């Protein structure tokens, strides 16, 4: 049954749409503007500097109406972009489902759209089987072909809705361009009257009957004469004062009261269309995760129900203490496992690692002991030098230890020439004992240095012991950062970069199709191409803005995107702009793969 958009609030039990949520009728940040803010500010400044032809109050009122008109055009463009985004998302999904084998399409249409679609499909199949058994018309299509027919039907109707919305988006951008051009020439009332009349006409073109898809997995029978479901979009009737605004291509200059009435009517139409889009596109909505996996969830629910019954039978509700006893046993088992396999082994390993440092004495060799041995060696060398009457640069008490050692080694080498005689009557034994004292001193010095190295590395072993905890804390912080990090629909990193380039490639593809059909395409087809290009540019505008602002290239990139959105710029010039954007901006270039 056709449904009138203006009657939606009453049917749904909602308050009247004339009040409307402020968010719907206010331009939202992040969208590409139809009229850039700098252009609007310059135009308002120019209008304020113009001499008033009449009263000053009327000029201020007309300027305020102009600002409201620009905001209304912005809101209309944003609502159409939102509707196009949802339509394009659904269309991409159903086109993807149209690929693959026929069995996968039948499985999806029958088993992956929720229990309601499954029930409707089974009932329809049984009904047709009974009809065939009773002598009805034989089926011309198999189940797989009928599932494919249902998917293709959705794709075709979504494409028609998308083209219709795209054509009106192009019309709204053209309205904004004409409004700015005529207002810059000083014809503010004429510009505003023409823009509102064209905007109401563009919104009125969205009226009509939109066919809806079948709920059943099976499409309409080939010989069926039953009407297909449809959704009727009809706006509120225009008043007589608004119907006469446009005559033979020339727009009458509406009075301020009529302009206010036209603005109110345009806002009401936008609210009605905003409420309508959800109902219009609801039959095309892709099934959610729970609907796709409803069989698994159903099996899980049955298993949970069986487990609940089993738990009730063994709980205190049925007079049994099995659950309490099993719970205590489980807690004891977990505690024992933790103690025997986690706490005790870790404590033992840690004790073994650090017992060497915690239980050893303060120092293996004391510095005072080394000093005493060093003084003893010094006295031995001085006495040996005096007894051997060796020549030294300075007296033995003032001589260097190395000079004294040289005297000892020369005497030692001389005594080794006659070892037996030197041992019995020479200084060989004394020289050997002095060298043993020197070796003892060197060993003690080495042990002291080793002790210092071990003490300095205690902090390293402590850090190594705390490393697992530090890694765990870092992993938790990284997970929290990733969970709280804002993400858009394009993702982040290389994925977002690739999808931004795909959006630019999509805009280039629309331009190539427009140039291919140029000269043989009708005006309506050109408007659809222009609207699809505007939709892609809107998405690209929102996708590149955060990255471009961070890289200080947003001003130039924004200028190119606004140039692509201008309806009075030719397709060939826009194609040259897209080719330059591939290499001119960092957020649209290819990220090299890591080596």
SEZANU-179289 format. One record per residue (C-alpha): residue number from 1; residue in one letter; x, y, z. Coordinates in Angstrom, 3 decimals. Layout:
REM residues N
R   num   residuo          X          Y          Z
R   NUM         A          X          Y          Z
...
***
This chain:
REM residues 595
R   num   residuo          X          Y          Z
R     1         X      0.000      0.000      0.000
R     2         X      1.448      3.412     -0.875
R     3         X      2.657      5.349      2.160
R     4         X      2.735      9.120      2.287
R     5         X      5.910     10.560      3.805
R     6         X      4.123     13.332      5.669
R     7         X      1.999     10.730      7.452
R     8         X      4.971      8.812      8.842
R     9         X      5.029     10.499     12.289
R    10         X      1.409      9.737     12.996
R    11         X      1.723      6.132     11.850
R    12         X      4.844      5.549     13.910
R    13         X      3.588      7.273     17.039
R    14         X      6.252      9.962     16.808
R    15         X      5.864     13.700     17.424
R    16         X      5.234     15.948     14.477
R    17         X      8.123     16.448     12.123
R    18         X      7.596     20.183     11.870
R    19         X      9.515     20.581     15.135
R    20         X     12.263     18.298     13.958
R    21         X     15.557     17.458     15.615
R    22         X     17.989     20.389     15.319
R    23         X     20.763     18.071     14.089
R    24         X     18.826     17.280     10.918
R    25         X     18.277     20.898      9.884
R    26         X     21.767     22.138     10.809
R    27         X     24.802     21.730      8.521
R    28         X     27.132     19.189     10.071
R    29         X     30.917     19.675     10.152
R    30         X     33.125     17.468      8.044
R    31         X     30.955     17.539      4.916
R    32         X     32.106     19.258      1.765
R    33         X     30.247     22.582      1.526
R    34         X     28.122     23.491     -1.453
R    35         X     29.014     27.136     -0.861
R    36         X     32.497     27.435      0.721
R    37         X     32.557     29.454      3.974
R    38         X     35.033     31.985      2.560
R    39         X     32.790     32.557     -0.467
R    40         X     29.772     32.992      1.775
R    41         X     31.586     35.443      4.065
R    42         X     32.854     37.516      1.128
R    43         X     29.379     37.574     -0.404
R    44         X     27.748     38.664      2.844
R    45         X     30.337     41.422      3.250
R    46         X     29.634     42.566     -0.297
R    47         X     25.890     42.550      0.318
R    48         X     26.343     44.530      3.522
R    49         X     28.370     47.176      1.654
R    50         X     25.756     47.569     -1.100
R    51         X     23.443     50.605     -0.778
R    52         X     19.949     49.660      0.295
R    53         X     17.334     50.283     -2.362
R    54         X     14.601     50.450      0.266
R    55         X     14.488     50.280      4.011
R    56         X     17.465     49.046      6.025
R    57         X     15.312     46.595      7.996
R    58         X     14.151     44.943      4.803
R    59         X     17.789     44.587      3.678
R    60         X     18.752     42.913      6.949
R    61         X     15.733     40.610      6.734
R    62         X     16.617     39.646      3.173
R    63         X     20.231     38.981      4.164
R    64         X     19.059     36.740      7.022
R    65         X     16.773     34.897      4.601
R    66         X     19.737     34.472      2.250
R    67         X     21.797     32.881      5.034
R    68         X     18.897     30.565      5.881
R    69         X     18.580     29.661      2.219
R    70         X     22.270     28.778      1.943
R    71         X     22.023     26.631      5.091
R    72         X     18.965     24.886      3.686
R    73         X     20.839     24.080      0.463
R    74         X     23.752     22.733      2.540
R    75         X     21.409     20.544      4.599
R    76         X     19.718     19.234      1.441
R    77         X     23.103     18.250     -0.013
R    78         X     24.167     16.550      3.216
R    79         X     20.936     14.560      3.504
R    80         X     21.238     13.416     -0.097
R    81         X     24.889     12.413      0.475
R    82         X     23.898     10.389      3.560
R    83         X     21.130      8.646      1.632
R    84         X     23.510      7.990     -1.263
R    85         X     26.123      6.581      1.102
R    86         X     23.669      4.124      2.581
R    87         X     22.315      3.207     -0.852
R    88         X     25.808      2.709     -2.260
R    89         X     26.781      0.566      0.729
R    90         X     23.778     -1.704      0.224
R    91         X     24.343     -1.833     -3.533
R    92         X     27.968     -2.902     -3.120
R    93         X     26.887     -5.669     -0.756
R    94         X     24.259     -7.114     -3.090
R    95         X     26.574     -6.864     -6.104
R    96         X     29.138     -8.852     -4.170
R    97         X     26.491    -11.450     -3.307
R    98         X     25.563    -11.700     -6.995
R    99         X     29.006    -13.145     -7.720
R   100         X     29.975    -16.736     -7.082
R   101         X     28.130    -20.005     -7.569
R   102         X     24.386    -20.430     -7.557
R   103         X     24.415    -22.664     -4.480
R   104         X     26.079    -19.919     -2.431
R   105         X     23.380    -17.448     -3.490
R   106         X     20.622    -19.884     -2.531
R   107         X     22.282    -20.624      0.806
R   108         X     22.583    -16.923      1.537
R   109         X     19.007    -16.037      0.539
R   110         X     17.558    -18.977      2.437
R   111         X     19.773    -19.541      5.478
R   112         X     21.726    -16.315      6.089
R   113         X     18.994    -13.683      6.279
R   114         X     17.460    -14.622      9.597
R   115         X     14.743    -17.029     10.718
R   116         X     11.939    -14.859      9.318
R   117         X     13.311    -14.952      5.770
R   118         X     13.895    -18.694      6.141
R   119         X     10.293    -19.255      7.237
R   120         X      8.893    -17.105      4.442
R   121         X     11.018    -18.947      1.885
R   122         X      9.945    -22.379      3.124
R   123         X      6.262    -21.392      3.132
R   124         X      6.534    -19.989     -0.386
R   125         X      8.307    -23.131     -1.619
R   126         X      5.633    -25.386     -0.115
R   127         X      2.884    -23.226     -1.589
R   128         X      4.362    -23.460     -5.072
R   129         X      4.940    -27.189     -4.709
R   130         X      1.251    -27.641     -3.806
R   131         X      0.264    -25.454     -6.731
R   132         X      2.341    -27.572     -9.110
R   133         X      0.870    -30.750     -7.668
R   134         X     -2.635    -29.383     -8.161
R   135         X     -2.090    -28.758    -11.840
R   136         X     -0.801    -25.226    -11.623
R   137         X      1.742    -23.713    -13.931
R   138         X      5.099    -25.374    -13.881
R   139         X      8.069    -23.456    -12.580
R   140         X     10.344    -22.125    -15.258
R   141         X     13.278    -21.317    -12.975
R   142         X     15.221    -23.428    -10.519
R   143         X     15.684    -22.421     -6.900
R   144         X     19.214    -21.174     -7.585
R   145         X     18.032    -19.099    -10.531
R   146         X     15.237    -17.614     -8.450
R   147         X     17.701    -16.721     -5.665
R   148         X     19.907    -15.006     -8.246
R   149         X     16.834    -13.231     -9.589
R   150         X     16.077    -11.864     -6.121
R   151         X     19.631    -10.559     -5.709
R   152         X     19.711     -9.014     -9.208
R   153         X     16.335     -7.407     -8.557
R   154         X     17.717     -5.698     -5.466
R   155         X     20.766     -4.496     -7.394
R   156         X     18.637     -3.022    -10.168
R   157         X     16.277     -1.214     -7.826
R   158         X     19.065      0.118     -5.650
R   159         X     20.806      1.379     -8.785
R   160         X     17.626      3.199     -9.794
R   161         X     17.336      4.792     -6.329
R   162         X     21.013      5.774     -6.398
R   163         X     20.737      7.405     -9.821
R   164         X     17.647      9.284     -8.756
R   165         X     19.320     10.642     -5.632
R   166         X     22.522     11.452     -7.549
R   167         X     20.624     13.482    -10.137
R   168         X     19.019     15.580     -7.410
R   169         X     22.381     16.016     -5.630
R   170         X     23.785     17.490     -8.843
R   171         X     20.710     19.728     -9.056
R   172         X     21.230     20.968     -5.483
R   173         X     24.884     21.850     -6.208
R   174         X     23.774     23.678     -9.352
R   175         X     21.229     25.583     -7.272
R   176         X     23.975     26.647     -4.862
R   177         X     26.201     27.822     -7.734
R   178         X     23.384     29.866     -9.319
R   179         X     22.455     31.330     -5.944
R   180         X     25.988     32.614     -5.385
R   181         X     26.356     33.902     -8.930
R   182         X     23.085     35.842     -8.941
R   183         X     23.594     37.166     -5.417
R   184         X     27.065     38.438     -6.386
R   185         X     25.409     40.405     -9.206
R   186         X     23.218     42.191     -6.659
R   187         X     19.966     40.351     -7.469
R   188         X     19.565     38.913     -3.981
R   189         X     15.782     38.550     -3.902
R   190         X     15.645     37.107     -7.404
R   191         X     18.522     34.717     -6.608
R   192         X     16.907     33.510     -3.385
R   193         X     13.479     33.124     -5.005
R   194         X     14.891     31.111     -7.889
R   195         X     17.035     28.932     -5.609
R   196         X     14.120     28.062     -3.312
R   197         X     11.813     27.369     -6.253
R   198         X     14.422     25.087     -7.839
R   199         X     15.114     23.368     -4.516
R   200         X     11.433     22.640     -3.954
R   201         X     11.216     21.344     -7.513
R   202         X     14.267     19.091     -6.980
R   203         X     12.793     17.656     -3.783
R   204         X      9.461     17.159     -5.520
R   205         X     11.166     15.068     -8.189
R   206         X     12.026     12.529     -5.507
R   207         X      8.331     11.774     -5.177
R   208         X      6.923      8.711     -6.789
R   209         X      6.479      5.001     -6.355
R   210         X      9.567      2.973     -5.489
R   211         X      9.212     -0.786     -6.026
R   212         X     10.293     -2.947     -3.106
R   213         X     11.955     -6.388     -3.255
R   214         X     10.237     -9.630     -2.321
R   215         X     10.833    -10.909      1.219
R   216         X     10.831    -14.497      0.018
R   217         X     13.960    -16.265     -1.169
R   218         X     11.972    -17.101     -4.285
R   219         X     11.284    -14.273     -6.656
R   220         X      7.933    -13.607     -8.220
R   221         X      6.729    -16.521    -10.289
R   222         X      7.102    -15.870    -14.009
R   223         X      3.344    -16.175    -14.584
R   224         X      2.338    -14.331    -11.400
R   225         X     -0.052    -11.416    -11.798
R   226         X      0.098    -10.221     -8.193
R   227         X      1.449     -6.690     -7.825
R   228         X      4.933     -6.312     -6.397
R   229         X      5.318     -4.359     -3.144
R   230         X      6.116     -0.679     -3.459
R   231         X      6.789      2.385     -1.335
R   232         X      5.089      5.625     -2.280
R   233         X      6.921      8.865     -1.510
R   234         X      4.636     11.876     -1.650
R   235         X      5.427     15.261     -0.171
R   236         X      2.985     17.710      1.352
R   237         X      0.988     19.708     -1.217
R   238         X      2.342     23.142     -2.107
R   239         X      0.404     26.265     -1.355
R   240         X     -0.886     28.387     -4.228
R   241         X      1.580     31.182     -3.503
R   242         X      4.507     28.825     -4.080
R   243         X      3.199     27.121     -7.195
R   244         X      3.288     30.304     -9.232
R   245         X      6.873     31.188     -8.538
R   246         X      8.391     29.897    -11.758
R   247         X      6.970     31.022    -15.077
R   248         X      8.511     30.270    -18.526
R   249         X     12.019     29.933    -17.143
R   250         X     11.920     33.316    -15.328
R   251         X     11.601     33.390    -11.551
R   252         X      9.360     35.934     -9.917
R   253         X     10.739     37.946     -7.026
R   254         X      8.884     36.562     -4.052
R   255         X      8.091     38.759     -1.118
R   256         X      9.792     38.156      2.224
R   257         X      6.726     36.423      3.642
R   258         X      6.619     34.042      0.681
R   259         X     10.358     33.394      1.003
R   260         X      9.887     32.477      4.671
R   261         X      7.038     30.181      3.705
R   262         X      9.208     28.563      0.992
R   263         X     12.037     28.033      3.469
R   264         X      9.640     26.409      5.938
R   265         X      8.258     24.185      3.190
R   266         X     11.770     23.156      2.091
R   267         X     12.726     22.307      5.680
R   268         X      9.564     20.251      6.079
R   269         X     10.319     18.363      2.861
R   270         X     13.850     17.644      4.062
R   271         X     12.560     16.311      7.376
R   272         X     10.027     14.145      5.577
R   273         X     12.680     12.752      3.236
R   274         X     15.026     12.149      6.154
R   275         X     12.328     10.104      7.881
R   276         X     11.479      8.336      4.632
R   277         X     14.932      7.132      3.601
R   278         X     15.209      4.633      6.427
R   279         X     11.851      3.069      5.520
R   280         X     12.621      3.115      1.811
R   281         X     15.989      1.357      2.165
R   282         X     15.085     -0.977      5.018
R   283         X     14.141     -3.946      2.744
R   284         X     17.573     -3.674      1.078
R   285         X     19.533     -3.647      4.340
R   286         X     22.190     -6.390      4.427
R   287         X     21.646     -8.940      7.173
R   288         X     23.639     -8.338     10.330
R   289         X     26.064    -10.671     12.034
R   290         X     23.389    -12.301     14.191
R   291         X     21.105    -12.770     11.201
R   292         X     23.865    -14.333      9.124
R   293         X     24.733    -16.785     11.918
R   294         X     21.252    -17.345     13.331
R   295         X     21.588    -21.121     12.955
R   296         X     24.745    -21.149     15.085
R   297         X     23.182    -18.853     17.632
R   298         X     20.116    -21.062     17.686
R   299         X     22.224    -24.160     18.271
R   300         X     24.100    -22.292     20.981
R   301         X     20.821    -21.272     22.609
R   302         X     19.639    -24.893     22.612
R   303         X     22.940    -26.015     24.125
R   304         X     22.718    -23.278     26.751
R   305         X     19.153    -24.331     27.571
R   306         X     20.218    -27.961     27.981
R   307         X     23.139    -26.855     30.167
R   308         X     20.772    -24.724     32.257
R   309         X     18.445    -27.668     32.830
R   310         X     21.415    -29.843     33.825
R   311         X     22.644    -27.173     36.258
R   312         X     19.212    -26.831     37.844
R   313         X     19.042    -30.586     38.408
R   314         X     22.390    -30.546     40.257
R   315         X     21.806    -27.287     42.172
R   316         X     20.259    -26.560     45.543
R   317         X     16.960    -25.801     43.792
R   318         X     16.582    -29.540     43.199
R   319         X     17.920    -30.445     46.664
R   320         X     21.393    -31.435     45.436
R   321         X     24.780    -30.206     46.687
R   322         X     26.686    -31.330     43.599
R   323         X     27.376    -27.792     42.378
R   324         X     28.796    -26.654     45.722
R   325         X     30.941    -29.752     46.023
R   326         X     32.191    -29.457     42.458
R   327         X     32.851    -25.771     42.972
R   328         X     35.001    -26.408     46.039
R   329         X     36.899    -29.132     44.222
R   330         X     37.456    -26.845     41.255
R   331         X     38.703    -24.009     43.482
R   332         X     41.063    -26.378     45.312
R   333         X     42.349    -27.767     42.017
R   334         X     42.970    -24.288     40.616
R   335         X     44.745    -23.158     43.791
R   336         X     46.894    -26.304     43.825
R   337         X     47.757    -25.928     40.154
R   338         X     48.693    -22.269     40.642
R   339         X     50.866    -23.085     43.663
R   340         X     52.638    -26.123     42.176
R   341         X     52.991    -25.030     38.554
R   342         X     53.155    -21.219     38.683
R   343         X     54.076    -19.671     42.024
R   344         X     56.565    -22.227     43.405
R   345         X     58.534    -22.730     40.136
R   346         X     58.793    -18.982     39.542
R   347         X     59.859    -18.348     43.137
R   348         X     62.410    -21.154     42.951
R   349         X     63.884    -19.918     39.695
R   350         X     64.050    -16.348     40.988
R   351         X     65.733    -17.492     44.188
R   352         X     68.280    -19.527     42.255
R   353         X     69.078    -16.607     39.989
R   354         X     69.488    -13.969     42.684
R   355         X     70.802    -16.079     45.603
R   356         X     74.356    -15.590     44.295
R   357         X     73.978    -11.851     44.686
R   358         X     71.940    -11.726     47.874
R   359         X     73.830    -14.393     49.893
R   360         X     77.470    -13.687     48.954
R   361         X     79.611    -11.420     51.217
R   362         X     79.864     -7.762     50.646
R   363         X     83.084     -8.208     48.668
R   364         X     85.252    -11.194     47.697
R   365         X     88.485     -9.206     48.145
R   366         X     88.768     -6.184     50.399
R   367         X     90.667     -3.154     49.114
R   368         X     92.614     -2.972     52.403
R   369         X     93.941     -6.489     51.845
R   370         X     95.079     -5.591     48.367
R   371         X     96.812     -2.488     49.740
R   372         X     98.671     -4.571     52.346
R   373         X     99.848     -7.095     49.729
R   374         X    100.936     -4.282     47.451
R   375         X    103.023     -2.682     50.252
R   376         X    104.541     -6.054     51.104
R   377         X    105.568     -6.595     47.479
R   378         X    107.073     -3.114     47.404
R   379         X    109.242     -3.817     50.475
R   380         X    110.377     -7.148     49.027
R   381         X    111.450     -5.495     45.787
R   382         X    113.325     -2.685     47.561
R   383         X    115.197     -5.147     49.794
R   384         X    116.069     -7.315     46.785
R   385         X    117.388     -4.309     44.872
R   386         X    119.544     -3.167     47.776
R   387         X    120.982     -6.651     48.326
R   388         X    121.753     -7.120     44.633
R   389         X    123.443     -3.674     44.474
R   390         X    121.660     -2.954     41.199
R   391         X    121.890      0.450     39.535
R   392         X    118.607      2.409     39.569
R   393         X    117.755      5.891     38.247
R   394         X    116.632      6.839     41.757
R   395         X    117.188      5.340     45.200
R   396         X    115.049      2.248     45.917
R   397         X    112.565      4.015     48.258
R   398         X    111.771      6.524     45.488
R   399         X    112.027      4.125     42.531
R   400         X    109.027      2.968     40.540
R   401         X    107.640     -0.501     41.080
R   402         X    108.201     -1.347     37.435
R   403         X    111.923     -0.402     37.701
R   404         X    112.257     -2.647     40.725
R   405         X    110.525     -5.484     38.838
R   406         X    112.985     -5.010     35.968
R   407         X    115.889     -5.484     38.357
R   408         X    114.256     -8.628     39.743
R   409         X    113.659    -10.116     36.300
R   410         X    117.232     -9.410     35.137
R   411         X    118.610    -11.103     38.244
R   412         X    116.144    -13.986     37.730
R   413         X    117.289    -14.492     34.136
R   414         X    120.932    -14.490     35.234
R   415         X    120.309    -17.015     38.013
R   416         X    118.514    -19.357     35.572
R   417         X    121.733    -19.869     33.670
R   418         X    122.960    -22.051     36.594
R   419         X    119.762    -23.206     38.288
R   420         X    121.230    -25.809     40.649
R   421         X    123.937    -23.533     41.985
R   422         X    121.511    -20.600     42.197
R   423         X    119.022    -22.607     44.234
R   424         X    121.653    -23.664     46.733
R   425         X    123.729    -20.505     47.028
R   426         X    122.064    -17.863     44.853
R   427         X    118.945    -15.638     44.743
R   428         X    116.750    -17.859     42.537
R   429         X    114.482    -19.093     45.339
R   430         X    114.036    -15.549     46.650
R   431         X    113.111    -14.266     43.175
R   432         X    110.541    -17.027     42.754
R   433         X    108.869    -16.171     46.073
R   434         X    108.690    -12.483     45.146
R   435         X    107.035    -13.387     41.789
R   436         X    104.474    -15.531     43.650
R   437         X    103.636    -12.478     45.778
R   438         X    103.222    -10.445     42.551
R   439         X    100.929    -13.114     41.072
R   440         X     98.836    -13.134     44.256
R   441         X     98.428     -9.364     44.049
R   442         X     97.369     -9.520     40.374
R   443         X     94.756    -12.196     41.139
R   444         X     93.300    -10.128     43.983
R   445         X     93.102     -7.033     41.771
R   446         X     91.304     -9.041     39.044
R   447         X     88.833    -10.462     41.574
R   448         X     88.066     -6.956     42.858
R   449         X     87.327     -5.730     39.312
R   450         X     85.137     -8.776     38.663
R   451         X     83.221     -8.070     41.851
R   452         X     82.586     -4.513     40.693
R   453         X     81.324     -5.769     37.320
R   454         X     78.917     -8.191     39.003
R   455         X     77.579     -5.477     41.290
R   456         X     76.999     -3.135     38.355
R   457         X     75.023     -5.859     36.522
R   458         X     72.594     -6.541     39.347
R   459         X     70.277     -3.820     37.983
R   460         X     70.348     -5.532     34.569
R   461         X     69.227     -8.829     36.077
R   462         X     66.489     -6.989     37.943
R   463         X     65.251     -5.430     34.695
R   464         X     65.326     -8.830     33.005
R   465         X     63.204    -10.253     35.810
R   466         X     60.687     -7.423     35.387
R   467         X     60.721     -7.615     31.564
R   468         X     57.657     -9.927     31.218
R   469         X     55.600     -7.604     33.406
R   470         X     56.773     -4.598     31.394
R   471         X     55.895     -6.333     28.115
R   472         X     52.454     -7.257     29.442
R   473         X     51.826     -3.675     30.561
R   474         X     52.950     -2.360     27.150
R   475         X     50.634     -4.820     25.375
R   476         X     47.691     -3.742     27.550
R   477         X     48.410     -0.050     26.889
R   478         X     48.687     -0.699     23.127
R   479         X     45.401     -2.604     23.109
R   480         X     43.684      0.206     25.026
R   481         X     45.095      2.762     22.599
R   482         X     43.898      0.820     19.591
R   483         X     40.463      0.340     21.180
R   484         X     40.048      4.029     21.994
R   485         X     41.661      5.339     18.821
R   486         X     39.082      7.012     16.572
R   487         X     38.653      5.235     13.251
R   488         X     36.684      6.146     10.197
R   489         X     35.121      3.857      7.661
R   490         X     38.373      3.731      5.672
R   491         X     40.468      2.371      8.525
R   492         X     44.048      3.489      9.197
R   493         X     47.524      3.156      7.721
R   494         X     48.073      1.409      4.412
R   495         X     44.455      0.238      4.261
R   496         X     43.142      3.807      4.504
R   497         X     45.713      5.001      1.951
R   498         X     44.620      2.323     -0.514
R   499         X     40.944      3.102     -0.048
R   500         X     41.540      6.821     -0.549
R   501         X     43.238      6.041     -3.836
R   502         X     40.329      3.781     -4.743
R   503         X     37.913      6.672     -4.146
R   504         X     39.981      8.860     -6.437
R   505         X     40.052      6.061     -9.021
R   506         X     36.286      5.776     -8.693
R   507         X     35.928      9.502     -9.393
R   508         X     38.193      9.088    -12.412
R   509         X     36.047      6.183    -13.613
R   510         X     32.883      8.293    -13.391
R   511         X     34.588     11.034    -15.414
R   512         X     35.705      8.546    -18.073
R   513         X     32.158      7.194    -18.371
R   514         X     30.825     10.737    -18.667
R   515         X     33.320     11.554    -21.420
R   516         X     32.526      8.296    -23.205
R   517         X     28.819      9.066    -23.226
R   518         X     29.306     12.764    -23.945
R   519         X     27.450     13.900    -27.033
R   520         X     25.114     10.921    -27.153
R   521         X     23.866     11.013    -23.581
R   522         X     20.720     12.749    -22.573
R   523         X     20.675     15.613    -20.085
R   524         X     19.324     13.316    -17.392
R   525         X     22.204     10.910    -17.804
R   526         X     24.693     13.761    -17.554
R   527         X     23.031     14.865    -14.320
R   528         X     23.347     11.362    -12.904
R   529         X     27.050     11.242    -13.789
R   530         X     27.560     14.649    -12.220
R   531         X     25.724     13.530     -9.079
R   532         X     27.743     10.321     -8.784
R   533         X     30.944     12.339     -9.153
R   534         X     29.771     14.740     -6.435
R   535         X     28.985     11.815     -4.148
R   536         X     32.473     10.339     -4.613
R   537         X     34.069     13.760     -4.094
R   538         X     32.060     14.198     -0.883
R   539         X     33.384     10.879      0.412
R   540         X     36.935     11.712     -0.657
R   541         X     36.660     15.123      1.039
R   542         X     35.821     13.480      4.357
R   543         X     38.410     10.709      3.935
R   544         X     41.463     12.852      3.165
R   545         X     40.810     15.779      5.495
R   546         X     42.436     14.416      8.719
R   547         X     45.570     13.173      6.940
R   548         X     45.881     16.245      4.699
R   549         X     45.535     18.664      7.629
R   550         X     48.275     16.781      9.479
R   551         X     50.587     17.020      6.420
R   552         X     49.886     20.732      5.739
R   553         X     48.494     20.038      2.282
R   554         X     44.819     20.530      3.048
R   555         X     44.428     24.002      1.523
R   556         X     45.576     22.963     -1.960
R   557         X     43.808     19.607     -1.812
R   558         X     40.584     21.253     -0.652
R   559         X     40.778     23.647     -3.610
R   560         X     41.092     20.734     -6.061
R   561         X     38.177     18.889     -4.449
R   562         X     35.984     21.991     -4.617
R   563         X     36.960     22.362     -8.278
R   564         X     35.831     18.776     -8.897
R   565         X     32.509     19.625     -7.232
R   566         X     31.797     22.645     -9.441
R   567         X     29.012     21.858    -11.865
R   568         X     30.141     24.468    -14.407
R   569         X     33.576     22.882    -14.883
R   570         X     33.943     20.475    -17.792
R   571         X     34.587     16.780    -17.358
R   572         X     37.886     16.937    -19.268
R   573         X     39.307     19.576    -16.949
R   574         X     38.171     17.561    -13.931
R   575         X     39.897     14.488    -15.346
R   576         X     43.175     16.418    -15.564
R   577         X     42.714     17.466    -11.933
R   578         X     42.286     13.852    -10.783
R   579         X     45.406     12.749    -12.666
R   580         X     47.430     15.491    -10.989
R   581         X     46.092     14.613     -7.543
R   582         X     47.600     11.114     -7.753
R   583         X     51.133     12.484     -7.569
R   584         X     50.700     15.892     -5.941
R   585         X     49.468     14.870     -2.481
R   586         X     51.051     12.576      0.050
R   587         X     47.710     11.265      1.327
R   588         X     46.888      9.942     -2.165
R   589         X     50.252      8.530     -3.233
R   590         X     51.227      4.882     -3.022
R   591         X     52.920      3.769      0.214
R   592         X     56.005      1.651     -0.650
R   593         X     55.993     -1.847      0.740
R   594         X     58.443     -2.495      3.586
R   595         X     61.550     -4.470      2.657
***
